[in-house]
Amino acid sequence: MKKLVLGALFALKRAHKFDLKMKITTFLLVISLFEIHANTYSQNTKISLKQENVSLEKVLDEIESLSEFKFTYNHRKVDVNRKVSINVDNQTISDILKKVFSGTDVDYVVRRKYIILKIKKDVEVQPRKKSIEQQIKQLSGTVTDKQGVPLAGVNIVIKGTTKGVSTNFDGKYKISASTGDVLMFSYIGFQTTEVTVGQDDVIDLLMMPSANQLNEVILTAIGTRQLKDETGSTSSSVQPEQIVKAGEAGVINALSGKVSGLRIARQNGDPGAGSNIQIRGINSIEGDSNPLIIIDGIPVSNDSFDDDGVGGSTSVTQQSRLNDINQNNIKNVQVLKGASAAALWGSRAANGVILITTKGGSFNRAPTFTYSSTYSIDDISVRVPLQDKFGQGRGGVRAINRTESWGDRIADRPGGADELDTAGEYFVTDSGNLYYPIVSKNSRETFIDKNFDAVFRTGTFLQHDFSVGGGGQKASYFFSYGILEQDGIVKNADYNRQNIRLNTKVNLTDWLDVRNNVAYTFSKSNRIRGGGSITGLYIGLLRNPADFDIGDHIGTYVDGDGDVFQNRQRSYRNQIGASSNAGYNNPLWTIYEQRNESRVNRLLMTPEINIRALNWLDFTLRGGLDYYSDERLQFLPINTSGGARFGDLRSTVAVSKEYNFDLLMKTKHNLTTDIKVNTTLGFNFNNRKRATTTTRLTPFVVDSRQPIDDLNPDDAATSWNRFLRQIRTNRGYALVNFGLFDQLFINASASLEASSTIEGSFFYPSVDLAWQFTDLFENDEQFFGKFRASWGKVGIQPGPYRFETLATTNFADFGGVFEVSDVRGNRNLRPEIKTEYEIGADLRFFKNRLNLGVTYYENEIDDILFEVKTNPSSGFNNSYRNAGIIENKGWEIDLTAKLIEKEDFSLSFNANFNNNENLVVDIFGAETVDIGGTSKAVKGFPMSSFWLPGSVLNEEGTRALDENGFPEVDTERRVIGDPNPDWRGGAGMQLNFRGFDFSFLFEHSQGGDFINRGRIVMYGFGTHADVGNEITLSEDLVNVNGDVFTTGTTVRGNVTDFGAGNVLLDESYYRTRGGGLGFNKLNDLYIEDATWTKLRNVTLGYTFDRNRYKNLPLKSLRVAITGRDLILWTDIIGSDPETSYYGISNASGLDYFTNPSTRSVLFNLTATF
């Protein structure tokens, strides 16, 4: 139809002469085309209506106020006083009218902008002659959806008449009808159902969703609503049931595998642990790549800042602030991927935007109470294999307190009790157990499983959520309270959270409403150190010899002279606590004696005022407050390993406040019947401020196992630091939406921004186009196609205070002084600019049963900010510069298919695919730029490439071998691997059969490199299962030192061929170039394929038939069991390649004694009253 409209208009411009016949024909054609267009308008225009038990006349008046249509009808023939109920969101006028008049004798036709109501000619409504079998009787019943939830506002009409009623709040109805009458049940979004009246006086009905998928309403970056089919940029939505079924305690990880282009990198399985989020790759070197988070229209913090290290490294997994949000309060999550979709947020939008909408109440609804309880059982998902054949020592000889496990063969020991020296020093525990120096190790007992059980447990979390929502004619409300208690898989690790939320909306007048969303969160946790810190958990457990029992980790050491030393640590390198430095912590000391506590208070407020000044003019004033305080305590008592052996107490208080204000003016104009223009003008003020105060006390004078006040009264032992970070931004923005002939849509936006972090103002434009090309021909809704394209510019602000050279504190010299930083400031800094374009198509087949979305994108980020080395003669070592370029490009594919849609059986499938190719184009003279640890930005390579020593290469690029056939370690570092995957994807299925529902989701990551530095170190220490092999040689072999081992010799080690024949890998190799501490190793030999597949979640649920509890005040009752991350398929042994040692960082692909990930089984009960 639209093709005829466009063709006629263009033809009229070209025509010059018309004879009378042509003029009449043209006139009639134009009139016909306008009529066709009007019908199309009624079929495509979507409005929202919420009316409960009101007259038909009021519904028609409301449609007139929300659209361009006017109704005309004969009052004597159309009963406009008939009571109807309608509760729809974003439905077409045509669909609404069909439902309102379903089963009646009223029909309608569209004439331009008029809808004419008339009586159907082919329906004669005559009085029925009642036989004995057709006596009028009173019918009643309840109408529910497939989940058993009552449906309010369902229209029930006796077919062929205008007589009808609507269901009430509880889905109940009463109607008088005769035997043989046909009741028509209709409700927007559900299939119309006909039921013939029989002998039963009670007719309960379960209504099934309509097969037609309605045009989805999405939010723009600033919170305004728009039809998805009218946008040219890419976004994806995640529904609340998908988040809840994920079985995650936080929102972030619940999004894994559900959105193409969205990558969630988990730190580990610690309770409340944060995750790194990327949309379409890495966009910055110094800045992170986490997207902007918007909740109910305001930006909120997702910080996860770390403290400075003590004892080697903190290695404490911190929370992401997004985990403060109760996932059961979420109504919808929308991911804006491209620059065009996010450009209205200017310099905060380069990494994309995640929009979260929380639940609200409903007008004219009785209170609905919901209770949900979830109990989870968690277990370690991957266990590192350890060898239990050889004991502590070197060279095959038992040696007490050695770091390595290259000692004697445990099976060759005589057995029985160890020979002890009881004449001198000893160690006594609090429980009275005594330990003496071992003279001869006789016991063959190993403790790998016992030690493992001493550290790990079955983790649990229990979550209770209660909510109530409803409203009257003028106000709606939603209140919720939730409590979560989680015990991690590592003993003594916990996370507890309480959430309170109140969302309200009040319609003060017909033109003024006020909304306010308030949420408060309190959480507290104790975290266990991990990673490469010598005070960490895994580094102590996995290096521990198989023949050392880690139990009884603390006690009193008594030396040979009888001197007593309390609270000493007993570990495999300090077996009777003789030293105050245990070398590496006993894992139980890390768990029970060290403390890493956090207490968080958070408040979110979103007040909003909406003014409907005119039919075409609206104003919105929206405020926002995001406040949190994070109080952290790190306590390492005296006798902790390493630099903390004299005690170290650190108290950190971080207070963050973000104020946000938006003033918006929105207009709607119809320039002609075929051209529509909507505009949004706005101004934004944003102020972000975080103050961090850290007090550190070391050394201790008082040996206490608790962080008391008087650990050291000497002020000189206390240092104090305060850091203030503040950013202010002013931004004006505009958004214009053009609609042409209901098939071509153009959206343009512009943002002009000034920030306190840089001088001047910067402009961020965008434009996108959507063309519904299938409107050019009649296809009976079997097929819908939209082509889309977009272009936009967004930015990344520099950090604060970088345009000036700063002074830093120095407490060591002269009692404390300020000194000039060695990094020169730069007043000419500019924001990093990301320019992106994308093209794609959205296709829907078979009346929306099969949906396909395809997108290709490319972006370039210019003026990348980082510290550039300068000539030391300038007085500075580095300076801030805009000096880099990064590119990303890739494909995204989303597919959904409704395979079966029947009343009591449905089956659907969904899948997504994305790949991203990242490249560092230029870093202007620098060889590399540090991202974190082993990861660098290197020109000509992807971001986060591994920059490490590897094997010496010859001119052909192959490994050069020494005279013994072994590769040698190159003294120069180079790129040896790329952690970025080739592609990622997810696939899932949803099945419903009667009251049962079953669903699963797989997530897959293909390619990329992974390096397990922990395994390399364990090789050197001799504890990994790979180095516990015993082999009998079938040929003469040499080791790395050139020693020859003859045929038939049984040795500990492995055989491999580096290219010059088989060689023996034994202790001499694994403790030098083939393993151990330090980075000067043959790291390239340990690069592994990071491909993995996870059964992300699988859920089986059952919703009870309401008839079974109809005498109870229950509306619905559902029970479910969910498995989360139950199965992992990967070639990597002992590590989960999805986790990262670097945590929330652009660096990735490394495991270095990272705390393990988890898998879970969850049980859920949800009841609605």
N, C-alpha and C positions, 0 to 999 in steps of 0.2 A: 504493500500500500504506500509506504513512504517513497518508494522509487517513483511512483506515479506523481506524487506531490512534487518532488524535486524536479522531475523531468518536465512537468507542466510549467513550473515557475521559470525554469531556464528557457523553455521554448517560447514563453510569452515575451521574454526580453529580445529574442531574435526575430520574432514575427513583425512584419511591417504592414501587410495588407490582409484584410479579412473581408470576404464577401459576407452577405447576410447569413447564409447557411453556416458558414464557419463561425461567425460571431455567436449565433444561437448555440451551436455545438460547444464552442469554447465556454460560453456562459454556463451551460448545463454541466459541463465537465468540471469547471472550477467549483460550482456549488456542490457537486457530488464529491469532489476531493476534500472540500472542507468538512463535509459530513463524515467521510471516511476517517479523516484526521480526528474529528471529534470522538468518534467511536474508539479510535486507537488511544486517544487521551484518556477516555474512561477506563480502558483496559490496562493502561500503564501507570496512571497517576495513583499514588499510594498515600493513604492518610491513616491516622490512628484515632480510634473512637473508644471511649469507655463510658457506656450508659447502662444503667441497671434499672430495669422495669419502668421504662419511660414510654411516652407515647411515640408512635411512629412519626408524628409531625416534628417532634423535637429532634429525632435522629436526622430527618431530612434537613432541618434548619442547620444542624451542626455540620452536615456534609457541605452545604452551601457556603458556610463560613470558612471551611478549610480547603475549598477548591474554587474553580472558576464556574462551576455549574449552577443553574437555577432549575428548580422543579416546577412543573405545571401539571395539574390534575383536576379532576372533577370531584369535589368534596362529597357529592352524593353517591359516587360509585367507589371511591377509595376510602377505606376506613382508616383515617390518620390518627384516630384515638386508640387504636389497638396497641396494647402494651408489648414492648419488645425489650430484649436485653442484648447488648452488643459490647464486646470487650476485645478489641483487636488492636494490633500494633503493626503499622506499616503494611496495610493491605490495599489492594486495588478497589476503586469505587465499584467497578463492575462486579467483583467478587462479593463485596459487601451487599450490594443490591440483590444479587442472586440469593444470598443467604437470608436476607430480611424477608424477601417475598417468596422463598421456597415453599411449595405446597399450597400457595394461595392462587387466586384467579387474577392477580395483578401482574402485568407485564410492563416493560418500559422500552422506549426507543430514544436514541440520542439524535438531536438535531442541533448541530453546531455546539453551542454551550448550554443547550437546554435539554433536560431529561423529562420526557413526557411519560407520565404514568397512565396506563389504560387497562381496561379489562380484557382478558384474553378472549378472542372470538371463538376459540374452539373449546371453551370450557363453559358449560352451563351449570350454574349452581341452583339446584332445585331442592325444595324440601324433601327430605327422605321420609319414606313411609316405613315406619318402624314395625317390623314383624316381631313375633315373640322372641326370635333369636337375635333381634337387633335392638334390644332394649338399651337405653342409655345407662351407663354405669360410671362410677368414679374410679379412675385409674391413678396410680401413683408409682413412683420409682426413683432410682438414683442413676445419674449419668456420670461415668468416670472415664479417665484415660487409661492407657494400657498399664500404667504404673499404679492404678488404683486411686489416683488423686481425683476428687470430685471436680467437675467442670461447672462453673457458674456462668449463667448467661446463654446456655444452649437453647436455641429456638425449637420448639416442638409444635408442629402445625398438623391439623387433620387435613390430609391431602384432598385437594379439590375445594377447600373452603378457606376462609380468612380467619378461622377460629384457631387460636394458639395461645401458648403460655411459654414462659422461660424458666429455667432452673434457678434455684436460689443459691446462696453462698455455699451451701453444703451439697450442691449438685442435685437436690431433690426437686420434684415437680408433682403437681396434681392437675388432672385434666378430665373432663367429661367426654366420653366417646362411646360409640356403639360397636358391638361385635361386627367385625368385617371392615371397620374403618382402618385406614392406613395412616399411622403416625410417622411423620417425617422429622427426623432429628438432624439439625444443621448447626454447624459451628465453624467459624473461620479457622482454617488450618487443619480441619478434620474432614473425613469423608462423610458426605450426607448418607444417612442410613434410614431405610424404611422398615417399619415393623407393623404387621397386621394384628389388629386387636382380636384376641381369642377369648378363652374362658378365664385366663388369669387376670386378676385385678392389680397385680404388681408387675411392672415391666422395668427391669434394670438393664441398662445398656452400657457396654464398653465401646467407646468411639476410638477409631484408628486414625492416625495422622494422614493427611492428604498426601498423595504421591507427588503432587506438584510442589517443588521447592520455591518458596517465595523470594522475591528480590530482597537480598540481605541489606539491612541498614548498618552502616559502619560509622565510626567516628573519625573526624579529621584530627590532626595533631593538636588542635586547640579545643577539641571537645564538641564541635558542631556536628550535626548528623547529616549524612549524605548516603544516597543509594550506591551500593557497590558497583552496580552495572553502569553507573554514570561517572565512574572515576577511571583514570588511565594509569594510576600508580598501583603498586602491588602491596597488598596487606593480607594477613591471615588471621583467622579467629580461632580461639580455643574455648570450648564451652565448659561450664563449671563441672559437669559430670565427668569430663575427661580429666580434669585436674584432680578431683577427688579420687577417681579410680587409680590414679598413678601411685597412690600409696606413699606419698612423700610428706614429710613434716613441714616442708617449705614450698613456696610457690615456684621457685626457679627450676629446680630439678623436675618438677611435674610437667614442664614444657618439653622435656627431652623427647625427640623423635616425632613430634606432632606438627612441626612447622618447617617447611623447606627453607633453607638458608639460615636457620637459627641453630647455632652450635652451643651446647652447654658442656663445659669442661669442669668436672667435679674435682674438688681438692682431695677428698677421701671420705670415709664413712663415719667420721666423728659426728656426734650429735650436734645439729644446728650448723654444720659446716657450710661455708659459702661456696659459690661456684662462679666460674668465669663465663660471661655471656658474649657471644660474637654474632653479629648479623652481617653476612656477606664479607667475612674476612677481617683482617687487621688493618686499621686505618691510621695508626699513629705509632711512633717509636717511643717517645717518652710518656705520652698519655695512654690511658687504658683504652680498650675497645668495647667497654660495656655501654649498652644503649641507655638513653634517657628513659627513666621510669616516670610515668604519669598515672596518678591514682585519682579518679573522679575529677579530672581536669587540672590538677596541680602537679608540678614536678616534685618528686621526693628523693631522698638520699638512698643510695644503695652502697654506701661506703663499706669498706672492709679493711681499714688501715691497720698496719702492723706496728708494734712497738719495736724499739731498738733491742738488739740481742744481748743476752747474757749467757755465759756458759757456752760460748761457741756460736749459738744461733737460737733465736726464740723457737722457731719451727712450731709455733702454736697456731693451729687452724682457727682463724677468726670467722665470725659470722658475716654473711651479707645482710645488710639492713632490710632487704626485701623479705627475709625470713621472719621479720616481725609481723607480717601480715597473715591473718588467719585465712587459710585457703578455702575454708567453708563459707566465707563471707563474699566470695567472688562471684559476680554475675557473668563476666565475660573478660577474656584477655585478647587483645588485638595487637598484632605485631606489624608495625609500619617499617618496611624494609628499605625502600629507596629514598634518595635525596629529595625527590619531588614530594613524596608524602610527608616528609619530616621537615621541610624547609622553613615552615613557619616558626620553628624554634631556633633558627639561625645557627649560632656557634655552639649549640649544645646537641645538634641533631646529626652529626656526621656518622655516628655509630648506630643510627636508627632509633626508633621510639617503640616502647612497649606501653600500651594503654591498658590500664586495669580499671574496670568498672565494678563497683561493689553493689550488693543487693539493696533494694529499697522496698518500701511497702506498696500497697495498691489501694487506690481510692474505692470507696463503696464495697469494701471487703471486711467480713468479720475476721477477728484475729485468727491467724493460723500459727499454731505452735509446732516447732520442729525440734526433735531431740536426736542427736547422732552420737554414737559412741564407737570408737575404733581402738582396737587392741592389736599391737604388732609384736611379732617375735622376729628378732634380727640375729643374723649369724654372719661370720666372716665369709666373704665370697671367694677369696683366693688365698691359699696358704703357701708360703714359701717352703720348698723342699730342703730339708737339712740332712746332712750325713751323720750317722750314728756309729760308724765303724772305728773312728780314730779319735784319740783323746788330745788333751792339751799338750802343747810342746812344739818342737821343731825337729826336722830331720829324722823323724820316726822315733824320737826319744821323749819320754814324758818329762815335762818341766812345769813346775807349779808357777802360777802368776804370769805365765807367758800370754801374749795377746793372741797367738795363733793356735789352730787345732791341727797341726801337722805332726802330732806326737805318735805315741805307740798305738799298736793295734789292740783295741779293747778286748777282743775275743782271746788274745794271747795271754792275758793276765791270769794269775793263779786263781782268782775268785776269792770270795770271803770278804771279811772286814779289812779296811785299810789299816796299815801300821801307822800309829800316831806317836807324836812326841808330847807326852803329857807333863813333862817336867818343868816347862817354862811358860811362855806366853800362851794365851788362849782368848777365845771370844765367847761371851755368854749373851744369850738373847733375853728379852723381857720375860719369855715363858720358861727360862731356865735351861734351854738347850745349850750344850757346850760344843765348841769346835776347837780342835788343836791342829798344829801343823802336821801335814801328811809326810811321813817318812818314805813310805812305799805305797803306791797306788795298786791295791789288789782287786778292788771291786770291779766287776764287769757291768755294773748297773749304769744305764743311761737315763736321761731325764728330759728328753725333748718334749714328749707329750705332757709330762707333768708340769714342766715349765710353761708350756703353752696354756695349760688349763689354769695355772696360777695367774696368768695375765688376762686371758680372755674369758668371757662369759656369754651366755645368751642375752643379747640386748632386748629391751622392750620399750615400747612407748604406748601410753594410754592417753587418748584424747576424748574429752567430752565437750560437746557443743550444744548450746540451747539457743533458740531464736524464736522470735515472735514478730509477725508482720501483719499489717492490715491498714485500715483507714476508713474515714467517713467521706462525706461529700466535699469537705474543704481541706482535709489533712490526711497524710499518710505517714506511716512510721515503720521502721525496721530496727529491732534491737537484738543484739546477740551477745552471748558470753561464752567464752571457750577457755579450756584449760588443757594444757599438754604437759605430760611428765615423761621424759625420755631418759633411760639409762643406756649408755652406749655399750658396744661389744667389749670395750676395754674397761676393766674394773675401775670404779671411782670416777668415770666420766659421765657427766649428766647434763641435761638441758631441760629447763622448765620454762613454760611460757603461759601467760594469761592475757586474754584479749577481751576488750569490751568495745562494742560499736553501737552507735545510735545514729541512724540516718532518718531525717525528717523532711517533709515537704508540706508547705501550707499555701493554699490558694487564698490570698487575702481578698482579692476581688477577681473579676473576670479578666483583668489585664495585669495583675500583679501577683507573683508567687515568690516565696522565699524558701530556700533549701539550706540545709546544714548537715554535713556529715562529720561526725566526731568519732575518733578511734583512739583508744589508749592501749598500750602494750607494756607489760612488765615481763622481763625474762632474766633468768640467772643461769649460770653454767659453770662447770669446772672442766677444763680441757687438759688433755694429756699431750705433752710434748712429743713431737715426732721428728721426722726428717734427719738431717745430717748432724744435728746437735749431739755432742757427747753426753748431754743430759737428756737425750731423747729416748723414746721407748724402743723402737725397732732396732736401733743401732746397738743397744745393749742386749736385746734378746737374740738377734740373729747372728751376732758375733760370739755369743756365749758357747763354750765347748759343750759337746753332748754329754760329758761326764761330770758336769757341775750343776748342782741343785741350787736354784736361785732363791729357795725358801729361806726364811730367817735372815732378812736383808739388813736388819738394824739391831744394834745391841751395844754391849760394852766390851771394849778391848782392854785387856790387862797384860802389861808387858812383863818381861822376865824379872824386873825389879819390883813388881807388884803395883806399879803406877796404873791408875784407872783413867780411861778415856771414854767418856760416855757418847752415845748417839753416833757411834762409828758405823760406816757403811761396809757391808760384806758383799763382795762381788768376785767374779772369777779372776780378776787381776789383784784382788785384795782379800784373800780367802779367809783371813781371820781378823780383818779390819785393822791391820797394823799401821796403815798409812791414812792420813787425813784426806788424801787424794786417791779415790778409787780407780782412777784412769778412765773408765767408762762406767756409767751408772748401772747398778743392778736395776733391771726393769721394774721391780717392785718398789724401789726407792723413787723412781720416776713417777710411779702411779700414786703411792701413798704419802710420800714425804713432801714432794713438790706440789705447789698449788698454782693454778692459772685460772683465776676466777674472774667472772664478769657479771655485772648487774646493769641492766639497761632499762631505762624508762623512756617511753616514746609517746608522743601525742601528735595526732594528725587532725587538722580542722579544715573544712572546706565550706565556708558560708557562700551563698550565691543568691543574687536577686535578679529576677527576670521580669522585664516590663514589656508588655505587648502594647506599644503606643498606638499603632495603627495595624490594619490588616496586613500591611506590607512592611512594617517597621518594628523591630524588636531591639531591646537593649539588655545586656547582661553585665552585671558587675560581680566578679568572682574573686574571692580572697583565698589565701591558703597559708597554713602554718604547718611546718614539719619541724618538730623539736624532739631531740633525743639527748640523753646523757648516758654515757658509757663509762662505768667505773670498773677499772681493771686492777687486779692484784696479782703480781707475780712474786712467788716466795720460793727461794731455794735455800734450804737450811745449811748450816755449817756441815762440812764433810760431803757436800755435793761434789761431783767430779769437776775437774778442770778449774777454770778461773773463778767459779762460784764456791770453791771449797771453804772460803771464809764466811760464807753467807751472803745473800744478795736479796734485797727486798725492793720492789719497785711498785709504786702506786701511780696509776694514770687515770686522770679524769678528763674525758672529752665531752664537750658540750657543743652541739650543733643546732643552729637555727636557720631555717630557710623561710623567708617571707615571699609570697608571690601574689601579685595583684594583676587582674586583667579587666579591662573595660572593652566591651564588644558592642558594635552596632551592626545589626543584620537586616538586610532588605531583600524583598522578593518583588520582581517586576516581570510582567508579561508585555514585552514590547509589541509583539503581535501574537496571533494565535499559535505561531510556530516558533517564536523566538522568546526564550525566557532568560532572565539574568538575575542571579542571586549574588549579593555581595556581603562581605564581612570585613569591617574595619575594626582594628583593635590596637590597644596600647598595653604593654606589659612592663611591670617593674618587678625586679627580682633581686633579692639580697640574701647571699649565703655567707654564713659566718660559722667558723668552728674554732674553738679555743681548746687547746690540749695542754694540760699541766701534768708534769711527771716529776715525782719525787723519788729519789733513789737512795737507799741506805746500804752501805757496804764499807768495811767489814763489820760483822757482829762482834760484840763483846760477850753478850749473853748467848749461850748455846741453848736455843729453844726450838722445839719442833712446831711451834705455832708463831704466827706473825704478830707478836705482842708489841706494845708501844716502846718499851725500853730495851730494845736489842742493842743499842749503842747510844749512850747519852752525849757523845762527842759530836758537836755540830760539824766538825771537819769531815765526818764520815757521811754526811748528807749532801747530796747535790740536788739542785732544783732547776727545772727547765720549763719554760712556757712558750708555746707556739700558737700564733694567731693567724688564721687564714680567712680572708674576707674578699668576696667578689660581688660587685654590684653591676647590674645590667639593666639598661633601658632599651625597649624594642617597640617599634611601631610596625604594624603588619597589615596586609590587605589580602583578601581572597575573593576572586571573582569566578563565578560558575556560569558558563553559557550553555544553554540547551537549545539545539536547533533541530526542529522537525521530530523531536522525541527519539532521535537516533544518533545524533552527533553531539558530543558533550566536550567542552573545552574548559579546563580549570587552570587558572593562573594565580600565582601568589607572589608576594614580595615582602621582604622583611628588612628593615633598616635598624641596625643595632649598634649601640655604643656600650663599651664595657670598661670597668676600672682596671682590667689587666693589660689593656693596650690603649694607645692614643688614636683618636679619630673614630669614625663610624664605618661600618661595613655593610654591604648590600648582598642579600641572599635571595635570588629569584628562582622561580620554578614554573613549569607549565606541563600539563598532561592532557592527553586527548583520548577519548573513548568513542569508538564507532560501532554501534550495534548493527552490523551489516546484514544480519538476517531479517531485519525489518524491511528490507528492500523487496521481499517476496513473501507470499502467504505460505506458512508451513505448519499451520494448525498446532502451534506450540510444541511440535515434535523436536525442534532444533532451535537453539539460541547460540548466536556467535557474536563475540565482541573482540575487535582489535583494539589494542591500547599501546600508547607510547608516552614516555615522559622524559623530562630533562630537568635537572635542578642543581643548585649550588648550596652547600651547607659548610659549616666550619667547626673547628676545634679551637677553643680559646687557649692561650698560654696560661701557665700557672700564675698565681698572683706574685707581684713584686719582682718580676724578672726584668723589668725595664730599668731597674736601678741596681747598682752594686751594693750588696748588703754587708753588714758587719755581723760577725758571729761571736758567740761567747767562748771564752777560753778560761776555764776555772783553774788550770794548772799553774799558770804563770802569775807571779806578783799578787797572789791572793784573788785572782779573778780579773780578767780584762776583756775588752772587746777588740777583735782584730778584723781586718778587711778580708772578705771572702776572696778565694782565689778564682771565683767565677765572675767575669765582668757582665754587668747588666747591659741591656740593649733597648734604647727608647724607640727603635725603629721596628720592633717586632710586629708581625702581622699574624692573624689567625691562620691555622692550617685550613686550606680550602679544598673541599672535596666536590668535584664535578662529576655527575653521573647521568647516564641515560640508560633507558631500558625500553624494550619492546616486548610485546607478548600478546597472547590471545586467551580468552576464556570461552570455552565451548560447553554447551549442555545439550545432551541428546535424550530422545525418548521421554519427553515431558519431564526433564530434569532428573531422570533416573541415572544418567551417566554424566559426570562433570569432569572436565579436564582444563587445567590451567597451565600455560607454558610461558616462561619468562627468560629473556636473555638480557644481561646487564653488563655494563663496563663502567668503571669509575677510575678517576685519577685524583690522588691527593697531593697537592702542591704545597710548597712552603712548609714542609715538615720541620717541626721544632726539635732541636736537641743541642747538647753542649758540644761545641766544636773546639778542638785544641788550638791554642794560640801560642805565639812565641813567648817563652818565659821572660824575655827581656822587657816585655810590656808590663810586668808585674802581676800577670794573671796566667793561669794554666789553661783556662777554658773560657769561652764566652757563649751566650745564647744566640743562636742564629736560626733563621728560616732557611734551611739548606738541604732539603731532601724531597724526593718524589717517590710515591708508592702507587702501584696499580693493582686493581682487582677486576676480574671478569669471571662470569660463570653463568650456569643454567639452573633454573628451578622448575620443577614439574610437580603439580599436585593433581591427584586423581581420587575421585570418590565414585562409588557405584552402588546403587540400591538394587541388589540382585533379585530380592523377593520382597514384596510388600503385600501381606495379607492380614486379615483381621487378627489372627492369633499366631502369625508366624512372619518374621521379617529377617532378612539377611542383607548386610551391607559390608562393603570393603573400602578401605582407604589406603592410599600410599603417597609418599612424597620422595623426591629426589633432588639433590642439589650438589653442585661442584663449584669450587672457587679456586681460581688460579691467581696466586699473589706473586708480585714481583717488586723488588726494590730497584727502581729505575736509576736513581742517583742519590748519593749522599755527599756530593761535592767535595771530593778530595780525601775524605776520611776512608780508611781501609775498612773499618767496621764501626758500628755503634752498638754499645752494650744494651741488651734488653733485660738480661737477667741470667747470671750463672753461665751456663754453656751456650745460651742462645744469643745470637747477634743479628743485627741488620747488616747485610753484606750486599754490595752493589752486584746486580745481575743474578741474585738468588732470592728465594722467597723469604719473607720475614720469619724470624725465630729459627733460622738454620743453625744446626749444631756446629760450633766453632771450637774444634778440639784437635790435639795432636792425633795422628794416625800412623799408618805404616808409611815408610819411605817408598816413594814411587820412582820407577825408572822412566826413561824418556817415552816409552810406549804407554805410560799410564798404569801399568801393572805393578804389583808389589815387588820391590827389590828384596832379595833374600840374602842372608849372610852365609858364611861357609858351612854352617850346620843345617841350612835349609829353613831358617826362621826369619820372619819379617822383623825389621828393626823400627824403632820408634823415631818418627820424624820430630826434630826439635822445633819445627815451625808448625803453627796451627793453620788449619784450613777448614773449609766446609766439608763435613763428612756425612751430613744427613739433613733431611727436611721432615719435620714432624707434621706438616700440614697434610691432611688426608686428600686422596684423589677425589673422593666423593663420599657423601653420606646420604642416608635415606631411612625411611621408616615405613612399615606396612602393618596394617591391622584389620581386624574383622569384628563386627558386632552382630550378634544373633539374639533374637527374642522369640521365645516360644511359650505362648500362654503367659504364665507368671514368671518364667525363667528368663534371665538375660545372661549372655556369655560374651566375653570380648577378650581380645588379646592384642598386643602391640609388640612388634619386633623393631629394633633399631640396629642399623649396620653402618660401620665406618670402614671404608676401603682404602688401603694403602697408607702412606705416611710412614715415617720412621720413628722408632722408639729405642731409647738407650736406658738400660737398667744399670745405673752406676752402683747401686747397692749390690747387685750380683757380682760386678767386677771386684768390689772390695771384699766380698765374702769369699771369692776365689782365693784372694791373697791370704785371707785369714783361715782358709781351710774348712769352713763350716757348711758351704753349699753342697747339696747332694751331688752336683756335677763333678766335684773334685773328691768324692769319696769312693770312686770306682777302684777296683783291683782287677788287673788284667795280667794274663800270662802271655808273654811276647811270642809271636810266631816267626819273628825275624829279628836280626840285630838292628837296634835303633839308637839314635843319639838324642840327648836332651839339649836344652838351650846353651849349656856350658860346654858342649862337645863330649860329655861323658858317654861312653858306649855301654849299652845294656844288651847282653847276648840273648839269643833265642832260648826260650824256656824259663826265663826269669820272670817271677811274679812281682809286679811293681804297683804302686799307687799312682794312678794318673790316667791319661787318655792318649789315643793315637790319632793323628791327623796328618793331612798332606797340604802344605801351603803352596805347593807347585813344584817342589824338587824331590818328591818322594816322602814316605811316611817318616814322622818324627815323634818323639815322646814328649808329651806335655806333663811335666811332673812339678814338684814343689818349686824347683829352681825357676821354672817358667811362670807359674801362677803368682809367685811372690815378687816378681820383678816386672817385666814388660807385659805380662799377661794378666795382671790383677793386682789387688792391693790398693793402698791409699795413694792419693795424688792423681793428677790428670795426665801425666806423661806416660801414657799406656797406649797399647794398640787398640784405641777406642773404636776404630772403624770395624774391627772384627766383631764387635758386640752390638752393632746396629741391627735391629730386628724389624720385621714387618709388623706395623701396628694395627693391622686389620683385625676387627673384632665384630661380633654380632651378639646382641643381648636380647633375651626375652624380657623386654622392659616391664611389661605388666600383663597379667592374665587375671580375669575376674569372672566369678560365677556368682550370680545373685538370684534371689527369688522374692517377688512381691506377692504377698498373701492376698488371696481372693477376699474382697471386702465382705462378702456374705458370711465369712467365717467369724467375723468380729463385728457384725452390724449392730450388736447390742452394746458395744463398747464405744466410747467417744473417740475412736480412731478413724482418721481419713485414709491413711496408708501405713503400711508396715513392710519394710524391706530388710532382708539380711543378705550379707555377701561375704565372700572370702576372696582375697586378692593376693597374688604373688607378685613381688617386685624384684626385678633383676635376679630371677631364680637361676637362670642359666647363662653362662658366658662361654662363647666359642672364640678361641684365639690360639695362635701358635706360641704366644708368650707364656712362659711358665713362671708362676709365682708372683705375678703382678697383674693388675688391672690396667690395661693401656689407656683407659678413659681418665684415670686419675692423674694428677700432676703434682710433683714436688713443689712447683713454683706457685701453686694456688691461683689466686686471682691476679693474673699477670698475662702479658702477651707471650711470655716464654712458655713452652710446653714440651711434652714428649720425653720427660725425664722422671725416673723413679729413683729416689735416693733415700731408702729407708722410710718411705712415706707410710703413714698409718693406713691400714687396709680398708677397702670398701666393704659394703655389706649387701646382703640379700635378705628379703623379708617375706613373711606371711602375715597378712592382716585379716582381722575379723571385724565386720562392721554391722551395726544395727542402726537403722534410721526409721523413726516414727513421726508421723504428722498427725496433729490433733485439730 
